[in-house]
Amino acid sequence: TCALPISRENRPVGVVLADLDRFKNVNDSFGHFAGDALLREFSRRMSASMRSYDSIGRYGGEEFLIVLPGCDENCSARQGERLQLALANEPMLIGDASLTITGSFGATSWRPGLPAQAEYLIRIADNALYMAKNQGRNRVVVLPAE
């Protein structure tokens, strides 16, 4: 298990898992090159909407892991909502098609006093992401780390 370095600073850190909604439909309808272009545009929009000290990386498939230093649960929820809007507010051009692409976001936050294990926080964020998908997609769900 990996301890979070932020625990040394004794301040919260938010963890968000983001997943593009119905990504398989884009690949099936427009091809994998279009899917790759969509992933690049998603990454560009997320990076442009994040604070300079936040981090994003591809976690697998069409999932991205976002780390938000200094964010408690409320801040993580607001950041997730801002990212969600950055994705859905402007259609993406895929070939000749203009598509509105949405994402689902699962978030949690580590705070001082909790075990500082990255795997634990990612599992909670993944559970929140699963809930967001089951609640209709295109939303942010936050679960507390306990």
C-alpha positions, 0 to 999 in steps of 0.5 A: 500500500502507498501512503499519501505524501500529503499526510505529512502536510496535515491538510486534506486531499481530494481524489476524483475518478472521472469516466466518460459516459457512453464512450463505447458508443463513440468508438462503435459509431465513429471508430477508435481514432474518434475515440482517441480524439475524444480522450485527448479533448477530455484531457485538454478540457479537464486540464484547462479547468483545473488549478495549476497544482492539481493533477490528472492522469489516465487511470484506465480505459476512459477513466481518469484519476484526479488529485486535488491537494488541499480539497476536503469533501465540499471542495472536491464536490465543487471541483468535480462539478466544475469539471463536469460542466467543462465537459458537457457545456460545449459539444465536441466535433467528431468528424462532421458530427457535433456531440455533447459528451458527458462524464460521471465523477466519483469523489472523496477526500482524505483528511488528517486523522484518517489512514493515508492509503491511496488505494483506500481513497481510490476504492471509495472514489470508484464506489462513488463513480459507480453510484454516479453511473447508476443514478443516471450519469452526468453527475458528481457523487461524493462519498466520505472516507471514514 
